[in-house]
Amino acid sequence: MTTPAPSGQNGSAEDAEAGRPLQRPLLERWGLRYFARRSRHTAAAAPFDAVHTLTPEEQDALRRLERGAVARAALAGALSALLAALVEILALPHFLRADGSPQLAYWILIGAVSVSVAVCEIAYLYWITLRTVHDLSLAAGLELFPPDGRAEAEAVAAALARAALELPNPSGGAFGVDPHLETPRWRLLAVSLLYKAKVGLTNFVAKALVRRALSRAALRAYAPLAAVPVTALWDALVCRWAVREARIRVMGPSAARAYVSRLFGAAPPRTDAGRRAALHAVAAGVVSTRDLHPNLVALLAEVSRRLGAAPGERGETRAFLECLPKLPPDERGLTLELLTLALILDGRVSATERRLWRDARRACGLDPDARLLRRLLRAFVKGREIPLAELRLSGT
């Protein structure tokens, strides 16, 4: 299988563009070392197709890996919550004041046990997710550390490590494109706060509901057990999200290279306006996605390489929509096709992205039916080859 060759996929896009050494976060470096150590003793599947297309055998292997990881994550969450709940239940009778309220020592004990259990749980989840992500890359035929030691291969490995460890994508721009150009700052803050609250708030609400539902004090004492299924479900979901995201990142750079090569080979832009619009399409896709996803950085790099120029547009969606009707029909079609790639290569399409796609098609006098976009997204996520005719439908 071919090894994808993105450029600029890293922990600091500005450092990459300036040629400075990358300053990766500690957890990301730890994940890369783990991948490198495992890669010395394992080999990718035999190469016989592109990484972004999965054979039935590869799809079955990936599904087995994902299901196994999710099951182990759920079990880890259940066991850690059960241990913390049992300590809380069994210790309570020994730390009660005369009025029936818990002593301070009780809360210190519960806090120490909860923190210790949580640290062990998180460490295990990190390990099992990293191991599964590495196995996914091998099953798909992706060699993370080829003998020639190419920097772009390390960039893909770093993107997979970030997915496995739930690390955010770089917050800065890449190639002059700012993913948060049109995102309100309050929305970024709200998303960050909700992410931090996640399972702790869920467990608190679950316990409160159980205590309210149980009338007898003896039964209420067992309310901490409500955290067991909640934690198990949450850990399973988080693991599933991380593994799915890693699978998307395995396929994305290869897909960017293959589809851009085919589109440009069929009808490359001829005018300066067409070349600017091609770059602007990908930049606008990044802005509407509101995230510097590594697959989109790979797409930006591939389009820039094909055109021999860096993007000169920051990705303003209004300016992009205004330029579309002015393009010749063939260049307008290519621009819409590149926009479609930019919207699906991160594995999800938000309401903002659907709106941009519909507005772009309306600007070109085309049917804004979003079913085509959903069909192309499903094909990519499942590892199926997207026929060039299907992709061209998005630009006709």
C-alpha positions as CSV (number, residue, x, y, z in Angstrom):
1,M,0.0,0.0,0.0
2,T,1.1,3.5,-0.6
3,T,2.4,5.6,2.2
4,P,0.6,9.0,2.3
5,A,2.7,12.0,2.0
6,P,1.2,15.0,3.6
7,S,3.1,18.1,4.4
8,G,2.6,20.4,7.4
9,Q,0.7,17.8,9.5
10,N,2.3,18.3,12.9
11,G,2.0,19.8,16.3
12,S,2.9,23.2,15.1
13,A,2.1,24.3,11.6
14,E,4.0,27.5,12.0
15,D,7.2,25.7,13.0
16,A,6.9,23.4,10.1
17,E,6.5,26.2,7.6
18,A,9.4,28.1,9.1
19,G,11.6,25.0,9.1
20,R,12.0,25.1,12.9
21,P,12.1,21.9,15.0
22,L,8.6,20.8,16.0
23,Q,7.6,21.3,19.7
24,R,5.3,18.4,20.3
25,P,3.3,18.0,23.6
26,L,4.7,15.5,26.1
27,L,1.8,13.0,25.6
28,E,2.2,13.2,21.8
29,R,5.9,12.4,22.1
30,W,5.1,9.5,24.4
31,G,2.6,8.2,21.9
32,L,5.1,8.5,19.1
33,R,7.8,6.6,21.1
34,Y,5.2,3.8,21.8
35,F,4.4,3.6,18.1
36,A,8.0,3.5,17.2
37,R,8.8,0.7,19.7
38,R,5.9,-1.5,18.5
39,S,6.7,-0.8,14.9
40,R,10.2,-2.4,15.3
41,H,8.5,-5.7,16.1
42,T,5.5,-5.6,13.7
43,A,4.9,-5.2,10.0
44,A,2.0,-3.7,8.0
45,A,-0.2,-5.9,6.0
46,A,0.9,-6.9,2.5
47,P,0.6,-3.9,0.1
48,F,-2.0,-4.5,-2.6
49,D,-4.1,-1.4,-2.7
50,A,-4.2,2.3,-1.5
51,V,-4.5,3.0,2.2
52,H,-7.8,4.9,1.8
53,T,-9.6,1.9,0.2
54,L,-10.2,-1.1,2.5
55,T,-10.7,-4.6,1.2
56,P,-13.5,-6.7,2.9
57,E,-10.7,-8.5,4.8
58,E,-9.3,-5.2,6.0
59,Q,-12.7,-3.9,7.0
60,D,-13.4,-7.1,9.0
61,A,-10.0,-6.8,10.7
62,L,-10.6,-3.2,11.6
63,R,-14.1,-3.9,13.0
64,R,-12.7,-6.7,15.2
65,L,-10.0,-4.4,16.6
66,E,-12.5,-1.6,17.2
67,R,-15.0,-3.9,19.0
68,G,-12.3,-5.4,21.2
69,A,-11.0,-2.0,22.2
70,V,-14.5,-0.7,23.1
71,A,-15.3,-3.8,25.1
72,R,-12.1,-3.5,27.1
73,A,-12.6,0.2,27.7
74,A,-16.1,-0.4,29.0
75,L,-14.9,-3.1,31.3
76,A,-12.1,-0.9,32.6
77,G,-14.6,1.9,33.3
78,A,-17.0,-0.4,35.1
79,L,-14.3,-1.9,37.3
80,S,-12.8,1.4,38.3
81,A,-16.2,2.9,39.1
82,L,-17.2,-0.3,41.0
83,L,-14.0,-0.1,43.1
84,A,-14.5,3.6,44.0
85,A,-18.2,3.0,44.8
86,L,-17.5,0.0,47.1
87,V,-14.9,2.0,49.0
88,E,-17.4,4.8,49.4
89,I,-20.2,2.5,50.5
90,L,-18.1,0.3,52.9
91,A,-16.2,3.2,54.5
92,L,-19.2,5.4,55.2
93,P,-20.5,3.6,58.4
94,H,-17.0,4.0,60.0
95,F,-16.7,7.8,59.4
96,L,-20.1,9.1,60.6
97,R,-20.5,11.9,63.1
98,A,-23.2,11.8,65.8
99,D,-25.6,13.7,63.6
100,G,-25.1,11.2,60.8
101,S,-23.0,13.4,58.5
102,P,-19.7,12.1,57.1
103,Q,-16.4,13.1,58.8
104,L,-13.7,15.0,56.9
105,A,-11.5,11.9,57.0
106,Y,-14.2,10.1,54.9
107,W,-14.0,12.7,52.1
108,I,-10.2,12.6,52.2
109,L,-10.3,8.8,51.8
110,I,-12.8,8.9,49.0
111,G,-10.9,11.6,47.2
112,A,-7.6,9.7,47.5
113,V,-9.2,6.5,46.2
114,S,-11.1,8.2,43.4
115,V,-7.9,10.0,42.2
116,S,-5.8,6.8,42.3
117,V,-8.4,4.7,40.5
118,A,-9.0,7.4,37.9
119,V,-5.2,7.7,37.2
120,C,-5.0,3.9,36.7
121,E,-8.1,3.9,34.5
122,I,-6.9,6.7,32.3
123,A,-3.4,5.1,31.9
124,Y,-5.0,1.8,30.9
125,L,-7.4,3.5,28.4
126,Y,-4.5,5.4,26.9
127,W,-2.5,2.2,26.5
128,I,-5.3,0.1,25.0
129,T,-6.3,2.9,22.6
130,L,-2.7,3.5,21.5
131,R,-2.2,-0.2,20.9
132,T,-5.5,-0.5,19.0
133,V,-4.7,2.5,16.8
134,H,-1.3,1.1,15.9
135,D,-2.9,-2.3,15.1
136,L,-5.5,-0.4,12.9
137,S,-2.7,1.2,10.9
138,L,-1.0,-2.2,10.4
139,A,-4.3,-3.8,9.4
140,A,-4.9,-1.1,6.8
141,G,-1.3,-1.5,5.4
142,L,0.1,1.8,6.6
143,E,3.7,1.8,7.6
144,L,4.2,4.5,10.2
145,F,8.0,4.4,10.3
146,P,9.3,3.4,6.9
147,P,13.0,2.7,6.4
148,D,13.7,6.0,4.7
149,G,12.4,7.9,7.7
150,R,10.3,10.4,5.8
151,A,9.1,13.4,7.9
152,E,5.6,13.1,6.4
153,A,5.2,9.6,7.7
154,E,6.1,10.8,11.2
155,A,3.5,13.5,10.8
156,V,0.8,10.8,10.1
157,A,2.0,8.9,13.2
158,A,1.8,12.1,15.3
159,A,-1.8,12.7,14.1
160,L,-2.7,9.1,15.1
161,A,-1.1,9.6,18.5
162,R,-3.2,12.8,19.1
163,A,-6.3,10.9,18.1
164,A,-5.6,8.0,20.5
165,L,-4.7,10.3,23.4
166,E,-7.6,12.7,22.8
167,L,-5.2,15.6,22.2
168,P,-6.7,18.5,20.3
169,N,-5.5,19.4,16.8
170,P,-3.1,22.4,16.6
171,S,-4.9,25.6,17.4
172,G,-2.8,27.8,15.0
173,G,-3.2,28.1,11.3
174,A,-1.6,26.2,8.5
175,F,-0.5,27.7,5.2
176,G,-2.0,31.0,6.3
177,V,-5.5,29.4,6.9
178,D,-7.0,30.0,10.3
179,P,-9.7,27.3,11.1
180,H,-11.3,29.6,13.7
181,L,-11.5,32.6,11.4
182,E,-15.3,32.7,11.5
183,T,-15.9,30.9,14.8
184,P,-17.2,33.1,17.7
185,R,-14.8,33.0,20.7
186,W,-17.7,32.3,23.1
187,R,-18.3,29.0,21.2
188,L,-14.7,27.9,21.5
189,L,-14.9,28.6,25.3
190,A,-18.2,26.7,25.7
191,V,-16.9,23.7,23.8
192,S,-13.8,23.6,26.0
193,L,-15.8,23.9,29.2
194,L,-18.2,21.1,28.2
195,Y,-15.3,18.9,27.3
196,K,-13.7,19.3,30.7
197,A,-17.0,18.6,32.5
198,K,-17.9,15.5,30.6
199,V,-18.0,12.3,32.7
200,G,-17.7,13.9,36.1
201,L,-20.9,15.9,35.6
202,T,-22.6,12.9,34.1
203,N,-21.8,10.8,37.2
204,F,-22.9,13.5,39.6
205,V,-26.3,13.8,37.8
206,A,-26.7,10.0,37.8
207,K,-26.1,9.7,41.5
208,A,-28.4,12.6,42.3
209,L,-31.2,11.0,40.2
210,V,-30.7,7.6,41.9
211,R,-30.8,9.2,45.4
212,R,-34.0,11.1,44.5
213,A,-35.6,7.9,43.2
214,L,-34.8,5.8,46.2
215,S,-36.9,6.6,49.2
216,R,-35.2,4.5,51.9
217,A,-31.9,5.7,53.4
218,A,-30.5,2.2,53.3
219,L,-31.0,2.0,49.6
220,R,-29.8,5.5,49.0
221,A,-26.4,4.5,50.4
222,Y,-25.9,2.4,47.3
223,A,-26.4,5.4,44.9
224,P,-22.6,5.5,44.1
225,L,-23.1,2.2,42.2
226,A,-25.0,4.3,39.6
227,A,-21.6,5.5,38.4
228,V,-20.6,2.0,37.3
229,P,-22.8,1.8,34.1
230,V,-22.3,5.5,33.4
231,T,-18.5,5.3,33.5
232,A,-18.5,2.0,31.5
233,L,-20.7,3.6,28.8
234,W,-18.7,6.8,28.8
235,D,-15.3,5.0,28.5
236,A,-16.7,2.8,25.7
237,L,-18.0,5.9,23.8
238,V,-14.7,7.8,24.2
239,C,-12.7,4.8,23.0
240,R,-15.0,4.3,20.1
241,W,-14.7,8.0,19.1
242,A,-10.9,7.9,19.4
243,V,-10.5,4.7,17.4
244,R,-12.9,5.9,14.7
245,E,-11.0,9.2,14.4
246,A,-7.7,7.3,14.1
247,R,-9.1,5.2,11.3
248,I,-10.2,8.4,9.5
249,R,-6.6,9.7,9.9
250,V,-5.1,6.5,8.6
251,M,-7.1,6.9,5.3
252,G,-7.2,10.7,4.9
253,P,-3.7,11.6,3.6
254,S,-3.8,8.8,1.1
255,A,-7.2,9.8,-0.1
256,A,-6.1,13.5,-0.5
257,R,-3.2,12.4,-2.7
258,A,-5.2,10.0,-4.8
259,Y,-8.3,12.1,-5.4
260,V,-6.4,15.4,-6.0
261,S,-4.2,13.6,-8.5
262,R,-7.2,12.3,-10.4
263,L,-9.1,15.6,-10.4
264,F,-6.1,17.6,-11.5
265,G,-5.2,15.0,-14.1
266,A,-8.7,15.2,-15.6
267,A,-9.0,19.0,-15.7
268,P,-6.4,21.2,-14.0
269,P,-7.2,24.9,-13.6
270,R,-5.9,27.0,-16.5
271,T,-6.4,30.5,-15.2
272,D,-5.0,32.4,-12.2
273,A,-8.5,32.8,-10.9
274,G,-9.1,29.1,-11.2
275,R,-5.9,28.3,-9.3
276,R,-6.8,30.8,-6.5
277,A,-10.3,29.4,-6.3
278,A,-9.0,25.8,-6.0
279,L,-6.9,26.8,-3.0
280,H,-9.7,28.9,-1.6
281,A,-12.1,26.0,-1.8
282,V,-9.9,23.9,0.6
283,A,-9.3,26.9,2.8
284,A,-13.0,27.6,3.1
285,G,-13.6,24.0,3.9
286,V,-11.1,24.3,6.8
287,V,-12.8,27.4,8.1
288,S,-16.3,25.8,8.0
289,T,-15.0,22.7,9.7
290,R,-13.6,25.0,12.5
291,D,-10.7,22.6,13.1
292,L,-7.2,22.1,11.7
293,H,-7.8,18.4,11.0
294,P,-4.6,16.7,9.8
295,N,-6.5,15.3,6.8
296,L,-7.3,18.8,5.7
297,V,-3.7,19.9,6.2
298,A,-2.7,17.1,3.9
299,L,-5.3,18.2,1.4
300,L,-4.0,21.8,1.5
301,A,-0.5,20.6,1.1
302,E,-1.4,18.4,-1.9
303,V,-3.3,21.1,-3.7
304,S,-0.6,23.6,-3.0
305,R,2.0,21.2,-4.4
306,R,0.0,20.6,-7.5
307,L,-0.4,24.3,-8.2
308,G,3.1,25.2,-7.1
309,A,1.9,27.9,-4.8
310,A,0.9,28.4,-1.2
311,P,-2.7,29.5,-0.4
312,G,-3.1,33.3,-0.7
313,E,-6.6,33.2,0.9
314,R,-7.4,32.9,4.6
315,G,-10.6,31.0,3.8
316,E,-13.4,33.6,4.1
317,T,-16.5,31.7,3.0
318,R,-18.3,34.8,1.7
319,A,-15.4,35.7,-0.6
320,F,-15.3,32.1,-1.8
321,L,-19.0,32.0,-2.7
322,E,-18.7,35.3,-4.6
323,C,-15.8,34.1,-6.8
324,L,-17.6,30.9,-7.9
325,P,-20.0,32.3,-10.5
326,K,-17.1,34.2,-12.2
327,L,-15.2,31.0,-13.0
328,P,-15.3,29.1,-16.3
329,P,-17.5,26.0,-16.1
330,D,-14.6,23.5,-15.9
331,E,-12.7,25.4,-13.2
332,R,-16.0,25.9,-11.3
333,G,-16.6,22.2,-11.3
334,L,-13.0,21.4,-10.1
335,T,-13.4,24.0,-7.3
336,L,-16.7,22.4,-6.1
337,E,-15.1,19.0,-6.2
338,L,-12.2,20.2,-4.0
339,L,-14.6,21.8,-1.6
340,T,-16.5,18.4,-1.4
341,L,-13.2,16.7,-0.5
342,A,-12.4,19.3,2.1
343,L,-15.8,18.7,3.7
344,I,-15.7,14.9,3.9
345,L,-12.0,14.1,4.6
346,D,-12.3,14.7,8.3
347,G,-15.0,12.0,8.5
348,R,-17.9,14.2,9.5
349,V,-20.0,17.0,8.1
350,S,-21.5,19.6,10.4
351,A,-24.5,21.9,9.8
352,T,-22.1,24.8,9.0
353,E,-20.3,22.6,6.4
354,R,-23.6,21.5,4.8
355,R,-24.7,25.1,4.6
356,L,-21.5,26.1,2.8
357,W,-21.9,23.2,0.4
358,R,-25.5,24.1,-0.4
359,D,-24.6,27.8,-0.8
360,A,-21.7,27.0,-3.1
361,R,-23.9,24.8,-5.3
362,R,-26.6,27.5,-5.5
363,A,-24.0,30.1,-6.4
364,C,-23.2,27.8,-9.4
365,G,-26.8,27.3,-10.3
366,L,-26.8,23.6,-9.1
367,D,-29.3,21.5,-7.1
368,P,-28.3,22.0,-3.4
369,D,-29.5,18.4,-2.5
370,A,-27.2,17.3,0.4
371,R,-27.8,13.6,-0.2
372,L,-24.9,13.4,-2.5
373,L,-22.6,14.8,0.1
374,R,-23.8,12.3,2.7
375,R,-23.3,9.4,0.2
376,L,-19.7,10.5,-0.5
377,L,-19.0,10.9,3.2
378,R,-20.3,7.3,4.0
379,A,-18.2,5.9,1.2
380,F,-15.0,7.5,2.5
381,V,-15.6,6.6,6.1
382,K,-16.2,3.0,5.3
383,G,-13.0,2.8,3.2
384,R,-14.7,2.4,-0.1
385,E,-13.3,3.8,-3.4
386,I,-15.2,7.0,-4.5
387,P,-15.5,6.7,-8.3
388,L,-14.3,9.9,-10.0
389,A,-17.7,10.1,-11.7
390,E,-19.4,10.3,-8.3
391,L,-17.1,13.0,-7.1
392,R,-17.5,14.9,-10.3
393,L,-21.3,15.0,-9.7
394,S,-20.5,17.4,-6.9
395,G,-19.1,19.8,-9.4
396,T,-21.4,19.5,-12.4
